[in-house]
Amino acid sequence: MKLRASTLAEVHTDVEVPTYDRAAVTTGIVHFGVGGFHRAHQAMYVDRLLERGEASDWGICGVGVLPNDRKMKEVMAEQDCLYTLALKHADGTWETRVIGSIVEYLFAPEDPEAVIEKMASEAVKIVSLTITEGGYNFSATTGEFDEKNPAIVADLADGAVPATTFGLVVEALARRKDRGMKPFTIMSCDNIEGNGHIAKSTFLAFARLKDSELADWIESEATFPNSMVDRITPVTTPEVMQELSDRYGIEDAWPVAAEPFTQWALEDSFTLGRPPFEDVGVQVVDDVTPYELMKLRLLNASHQALAYFGYLSGYRLVHEVCQDSLFSEFLLAYMDNEATPTLQPVPGIDLTEYKRTLIERFSNPEIRDTVARLCAESSDRIPKWLLPVIRKNLETGGEIARSTAVVASWARYAEAVDESGEPIEIVDQLKDSLIPIAQSQRENPTAFIANRAVFGDLIDNERFVAEYTKQLTSLQENGARATLESLTSTH
């Protein structure tokens, strides 16, 4: 049975379906970056509200900006924007629901005007983003907006038709200003420390390059709430699609599988109101920072801690890494001794329990998250998630051995050859420069961390350089497991 609106009544009884009238749902949110995470998280929360009979004017219009978003456009059109979300428990049981909160989808490369006018319409009150850590076009070391990016230069040219997220959003805001309307809220849902602050600084930087008066209006009138988002959501595989068909007889061209755990802490700062997210479990708070630091430095940085060591040790699935006691002990030691001392008190959270739960979540065999996914785009992730832990502990005299070893494991991984001599496919926007640097480090051990665009001034810190050199040498001479064993026995 192909999933679409006309077949909802035929869906297997073990699968929940929307009981609300989707035809009565109007768009209040425009979302850039409709991938697996958005559909397992924000769209799921809005669906929960709609199922409660709330938020009928907060439906989602998805927007694709990149050429490879065309497939999502085609699937959304074929399936009336419906998709299946399967929450996979460790014991093999599934909680499965068809999500109906995305009510329309626009593909910007084909019709940018439709995207701009949708955001400029009075009904739209929030523009939300999951455009990845690298989508904000800023330097992780300087924080500066990259105004020389060719796509940005093209969008700023006189008479240009906007093609980037920045160009589309700022043009919509310009039209709202010209029409005497208030700006919408821009809500980042990406894994960046201070994601709202980053969104504000980058969109304002673009707007200022375009029109300083417009930038002043956005700065004074618009809001950019910070948020912390959490749900492990692997890339959808053919196996997930096949199992969905086998279990329930549903043919879904792009379902989502995710872990049962979900969390969203959201700063209550909205220009034109918001859905009652607190009614469906969202923590709506005055200050997201403690929750954000907890998640980025414990969950996200721990993912990096297991990724490169795990891959070099021969593991390809995340749960296999975490079920190895050497790795789980290393992760807990990193979290307890290096990450936790850099955190603020987190209201309502038992950190000891949270860390224990993280190991359980990583160990869930049903998720089948790949180590390669965690290794991807490291040049965006490591500076935002792990380096702040190192910097803070260098300031305070805290422990840095494990977090520095993770940096060294990335450098060893970036040599693009594993411990068996097999090639590693490096997925990173900077791979063309990173791989040659990594491959030179057997003659020049600090070559990798000398890259100031990624590591800033850490190369100038003698303590960090000494620890890094020690760990990299161990990785190259003794291998990943032996290096971890040494860290576990000596710290």
C-alpha positions in Angstrom: 0.0 0.0 0.0 1.5 3.3 -1.1 1.4 5.9 1.6 -0.7 9.0 0.7 -3.8 10.8 2.0 -6.2 8.6 0.2 -4.8 5.4 1.7 -4.6 6.5 5.4 -7.8 4.6 6.3 -6.1 1.4 5.1 -3.0 1.7 7.2 -2.2 -1.3 9.4 -3.9 -1.1 12.8 -0.6 -1.2 14.7 0.4 2.1 13.0 -1.1 5.4 14.4 -2.3 7.8 11.8 -3.5 11.4 12.0 -7.1 11.7 13.2 -7.1 15.5 12.7 -8.4 17.1 9.5 -5.2 18.0 7.6 -7.2 20.0 5.1 -8.0 22.4 8.0 -4.3 22.9 8.9 -2.8 26.1 7.7 0.9 26.9 7.4 2.4 29.0 10.3 6.0 27.6 10.1 8.3 27.5 7.1 11.1 25.0 7.6 14.4 24.9 5.8 16.1 21.5 5.7 13.5 18.8 5.7 15.7 15.8 6.5 15.4 12.9 8.9 16.1 14.9 12.0 13.5 17.5 11.4 10.9 14.9 10.6 11.7 12.9 13.7 11.8 15.9 16.0 10.1 19.3 15.3 7.6 18.0 12.8 6.8 15.2 15.3 6.1 17.7 18.1 3.8 19.7 15.9 2.0 16.5 14.8 1.4 15.8 18.5 -0.1 19.2 19.0 -2.4 18.7 16.0 -3.5 15.4 17.3 -4.5 17.1 20.6 -6.7 19.5 18.6 -4.2 22.3 19.1 -2.1 24.4 16.7 -4.1 24.1 13.5 -2.6 27.3 12.3 0.9 26.1 12.9 1.3 23.5 10.0 4.7 23.3 8.4 5.7 24.2 4.9 9.0 22.4 4.1 11.6 24.1 1.9 14.4 22.5 -0.1 17.3 24.8 -1.2 20.0 22.4 -2.4 19.8 20.5 -5.7 19.8 17.1 -3.8 16.6 18.2 -2.1 14.8 17.4 -5.3 14.2 13.8 -4.2 12.5 15.0 -1.0 10.3 17.3 -3.2 9.2 14.4 -5.3 8.5 12.1 -2.3 6.5 14.8 -0.6 4.5 15.4 -3.7 3.8 11.7 -4.2 2.8 11.1 -0.6 0.9 14.3 0.1 3.7 15.3 2.5 3.0 12.2 4.7 5.7 10.0 6.0 6.2 7.2 8.6 8.2 7.7 11.8 9.3 4.4 13.4 10.8 4.6 16.9 13.0 1.6 17.4 13.3 0.2 20.9 16.3 -1.9 21.9 14.1 -5.0 22.4 13.1 -4.9 18.7 9.7 -3.4 19.2 8.6 -0.4 17.1 6.3 2.5 17.8 5.1 3.6 14.4 3.1 6.6 13.3 2.3 8.4 10.1 3.1 12.1 10.6 0.9 14.7 9.0 2.2 18.1 10.3 4.0 19.0 7.0 1.2 20.2 4.8 3.2 21.6 1.9 6.7 21.5 0.4 8.4 24.0 -1.9 11.6 23.5 -3.9 13.5 26.8 -4.0 15.7 26.1 -7.1 12.5 25.7 -9.2 10.4 28.5 -7.7 12.3 30.9 -5.3 9.5 33.4 -5.6 7.0 31.0 -4.1 9.3 30.4 -1.2 9.8 34.1 -0.6 6.1 34.9 -0.8 5.2 32.1 1.5 7.5 33.5 4.2 6.3 37.1 3.5 2.6 36.0 4.0 0.9 37.1 7.2 0.1 33.6 8.3 3.8 32.6 8.6 5.1 33.5 12.1 8.2 31.2 12.4 10.9 30.3 10.0 12.9 27.3 11.4 16.1 25.8 10.3 18.0 22.4 10.3 20.6 23.4 7.7 23.5 21.5 9.5 26.4 23.0 11.5 28.1 24.0 8.2 25.0 25.8 6.8 25.5 29.1 8.7 28.5 30.2 6.7 30.7 31.3 9.6 34.2 30.5 10.9 34.1 28.3 14.0 37.3 29.9 15.2 36.6 33.6 14.5 32.8 33.6 14.3 33.0 35.8 11.2 30.5 35.5 8.4 32.1 34.4 5.2 31.1 37.1 2.8 33.4 35.8 0.1 31.5 32.6 -0.3 30.6 32.5 -4.0 27.0 31.6 -3.3 26.7 34.6 -0.9 28.4 36.9 -3.4 26.0 35.8 -6.1 22.9 36.4 -3.9 24.1 39.9 -3.1 24.6 40.9 -6.7 22.2 43.6 -8.0 19.0 42.1 -9.3 20.0 38.5 -8.2 17.3 36.0 -7.6 18.0 34.6 -4.2 19.3 31.0 -4.1 20.7 30.6 -0.6 18.8 30.2 2.7 20.2 33.6 3.7 19.1 35.3 0.4 15.6 33.8 0.5 14.9 34.6 4.2 16.3 38.1 4.1 14.3 39.0 0.9 11.1 37.8 2.6 11.9 39.9 5.6 12.5 42.9 3.3 9.1 42.4 1.8 7.5 42.2 5.3 9.2 45.5 6.3 8.1 47.2 3.1 4.5 46.0 3.7 4.4 47.3 7.3 4.4 43.8 8.8 6.3 42.4 11.8 9.2 40.0 11.1 8.8 36.3 11.7 10.9 34.5 14.3 14.0 32.7 13.0 14.3 29.5 15.0 17.5 27.4 14.6 17.3 23.7 15.5 20.9 22.9 14.6 23.6 21.4 16.9 25.6 24.6 17.5 26.3 26.3 20.8 24.2 29.4 20.9 22.4 28.4 17.7 20.0 31.3 18.0 22.9 33.8 18.5 24.7 32.3 15.6 21.6 32.5 13.4 21.1 36.1 14.4 24.7 37.1 13.7 24.9 35.4 10.3 21.5 36.6 9.0 22.2 40.1 10.2 25.6 40.0 8.6 24.0 39.0 5.2 21.3 41.6 5.7 23.8 44.3 6.4 25.7 43.5 3.2 22.4 43.9 1.4 20.8 46.9 3.1 21.9 48.4 6.4 18.5 49.9 7.2 16.9 46.5 6.7 19.5 44.9 9.0 18.7 47.5 11.7 15.0 46.7 11.5 15.7 43.0 11.7 18.0 43.5 14.7 15.5 45.6 16.6 12.3 43.7 15.7 13.1 40.0 15.1 13.8 37.3 17.6 16.2 34.3 17.3 15.5 31.9 20.1 18.2 29.4 21.2 17.3 25.8 21.4 18.7 22.4 22.3 17.5 19.5 20.2 18.1 15.8 20.8 17.1 12.6 19.1 19.5 10.1 17.4 18.2 9.8 13.9 20.3 7.7 11.4 20.1 8.0 7.7 17.2 6.1 6.3 18.4 2.8 4.7 16.7 0.5 2.2 16.5 -2.0 5.1 14.2 0.3 7.1 12.0 0.8 4.1 11.8 -3.0 3.6 11.1 -3.7 7.2 8.3 -1.1 7.2 6.8 -2.9 4.3 7.2 -6.4 5.9 5.8 -5.3 9.2 2.9 -3.1 8.1 2.5 -3.4 4.4 3.4 0.3 4.0 5.3 1.5 0.9 6.9 4.7 2.0 9.6 6.2 -0.2 11.3 8.0 2.6 10.4 7.0 6.1 12.3 8.0 9.2 13.6 5.6 11.9 14.8 7.0 15.2 15.5 6.2 18.8 12.6 6.5 21.3 14.4 9.2 23.4 13.6 12.8 22.5 14.3 16.2 24.1 13.9 19.8 23.1 14.7 22.8 25.3 13.5 26.0 23.7 14.0 29.6 24.7 10.7 31.4 25.0 11.5 34.3 22.7 9.1 34.7 19.7 8.1 37.8 17.7 4.6 36.7 16.7 3.8 33.9 19.2 4.4 30.1 19.0 2.7 26.8 19.2 2.0 25.6 22.8 5.0 23.3 22.6 5.1 22.8 26.4 1.9 20.8 26.1 3.7 18.0 24.3 6.9 17.7 26.4 9.1 20.6 25.1 11.0 22.3 27.9 10.2 26.0 27.2 12.7 27.9 29.3 14.2 31.4 29.8 17.8 30.2 29.3 18.7 27.2 27.1 22.5 27.5 27.7 22.8 24.8 30.4 20.8 22.3 28.4 22.7 23.1 25.3 26.1 22.7 26.8 25.0 19.4 28.4 23.9 18.0 25.1 26.7 19.3 22.9 29.6 18.3 25.3 28.1 15.1 26.5 26.2 13.6 23.6 27.6 15.2 20.5 31.2 15.3 21.7 30.9 11.7 22.9 29.7 10.7 19.4 33.0 12.1 18.1 34.9 10.3 20.9 33.7 6.9 19.8 33.6 7.6 16.0 37.3 7.7 14.9 38.6 5.3 17.6 35.7 3.0 16.7 36.3 3.1 13.0 40.1 2.6 13.3 39.4 -0.4 15.6 37.3 -2.0 12.8 33.7 -1.2 14.0 31.2 0.1 11.5 28.0 0.3 13.7 27.7 2.6 16.7 26.0 0.1 19.0 28.9 -2.3 18.4 31.4 0.3 19.6 29.4 1.1 22.7 28.8 -2.5 23.6 32.6 -2.9 23.8 33.4 -2.1 27.5 36.7 -0.5 26.6 34.8 2.2 24.7 32.0 2.6 27.1 34.5 3.1 30.0 36.4 5.6 27.9 33.2 7.6 27.1 32.1 7.7 30.7 35.5 8.8 31.9 35.5 11.6 29.2 32.0 12.7 30.3 32.8 12.5 34.1 36.3 14.0 34.2 36.5 16.3 31.2 33.0 17.3 29.9 31.0 17.6 33.1 33.4 20.0 34.9 32.8 22.5 32.0 29.0 22.5 32.4 26.6 24.7 34.2 24.0 23.4 36.6 21.1 22.0 34.5 17.7 22.6 36.1 15.6 19.4 36.3 18.3 17.1 35.0 20.2 14.4 36.9 23.5 14.4 35.0 24.6 11.0 36.4 21.4 9.5 35.1 21.7 11.4 31.8 25.2 10.1 31.1 24.2 6.5 32.0 21.2 6.9 29.6 23.5 8.1 26.8 25.5 4.9 26.9 22.2 2.9 26.7 21.1 5.0 23.8 24.3 4.6 21.9 24.2 0.8 22.6 20.7 0.4 21.1 21.2 -2.4 18.4 18.0 -1.5 16.6 19.1 2.0 15.6 22.0 0.6 13.5 23.5 4.1 13.3 26.8 4.0 11.3 30.2 5.1 12.6 30.8 6.6 9.2 27.9 9.0 9.7 29.5 10.2 13.0 32.8 10.7 11.3 31.4 12.9 8.5 31.9 16.7 8.4 34.3 16.6 11.3 35.7 20.1 10.5 32.3 21.5 11.3 31.6 19.3 14.4 34.9 19.1 16.3 35.4 22.9 16.7 31.8 23.4 17.9 31.4 20.3 20.2 34.8 19.2 21.5 37.3 22.0 21.3 35.3 24.2 23.7 35.8 21.4 26.3 39.5 21.4 25.8 39.7 25.2 25.9 37.8 25.4 29.1 39.9 22.7 30.8 43.1 24.4 29.7 41.8 27.6 31.3 41.0 25.9 34.6 43.8 23.3 34.7 41.4 20.5 34.2 42.0 17.1 32.5 42.4 17.1 28.7 44.0 13.7 27.9 40.8 12.0 26.6 39.4 14.9 24.6 42.8 15.6 23.1 43.1 11.9 22.2 39.8 12.3 20.3 41.3 15.2 18.3 44.3 12.9 17.6 42.0 10.1 16.5 40.4 12.4 14.0 43.8 13.4 12.7 44.8 9.7 12.3 41.4 8.9 10.6 41.9 11.9 8.2 45.0 10.1 6.9 42.4 8.2 4.8 43.9 4.8 5.5 42.8 2.5 8.3 44.9 0.2 10.4 44.6 -2.6 7.9 45.8 -0.4 5.1 42.3 -0.1 3.6 41.2 3.3 2.2 38.8 5.4 4.3 36.3 7.6 2.4 36.6 11.0 4.1 33.3 13.0 4.0 34.2 16.6 4.9 33.8 19.9 3.1 37.5 20.5 3.8 38.8 17.0 2.9 40.9 18.3 -0.1 43.0 20.2 2.3 42.7 18.1 5.5 43.8 14.7 3.9 47.2 16.0 2.6 47.9 17.7 5.9 47.0 14.5 7.9 49.2 12.4 5.5 52.2 14.7 6.3 51.9 14.4 10.0 54.2 11.4 10.4 57.0 13.7 9.4 55.4 16.8 11.0 53.4 15.6 14.1 51.7 19.0 14.7 50.7 19.7 11.0 47.1 18.9 11.6 46.5 21.1 14.6 48.5 23.9 13.0 45.5 24.6 10.8 44.3 27.8 12.6 41.2 27.9 10.5 40.0 24.8 12.4 41.9 24.9 15.7 42.5 28.6 16.2 45.3 29.3 18.7 45.4 25.8 20.3 48.7 25.2 18.4 50.2 27.9 20.7 49.3 26.0 23.9 52.3 23.9 25.0 50.2 21.6 27.2 47.7 20.8 24.5 50.5 20.3 21.8 52.4 17.9 24.1 49.3 15.8 24.9 48.2 15.8 21.3 51.6 14.7 20.0 51.8 11.9 22.6 48.3 10.6 21.7 48.9 10.8 17.9 52.2 9.0 18.2 50.5 6.2 20.1 47.7 6.0 17.5 50.3 5.7 14.7 52.6 3.3 16.4 50.3 1.2 18.7 46.9 1.5 17.1 43.5 2.7 18.4 42.7 0.0 21.0 46.1 0.1 22.6 45.9 3.9 22.8 42.5 3.6 24.5 43.8 1.0 26.9 46.7 3.2 27.9 44.3 6.1 28.5 42.0 3.9 30.6 44.8 2.5 32.7 46.7 5.7 33.4 43.8 8.2 34.0 
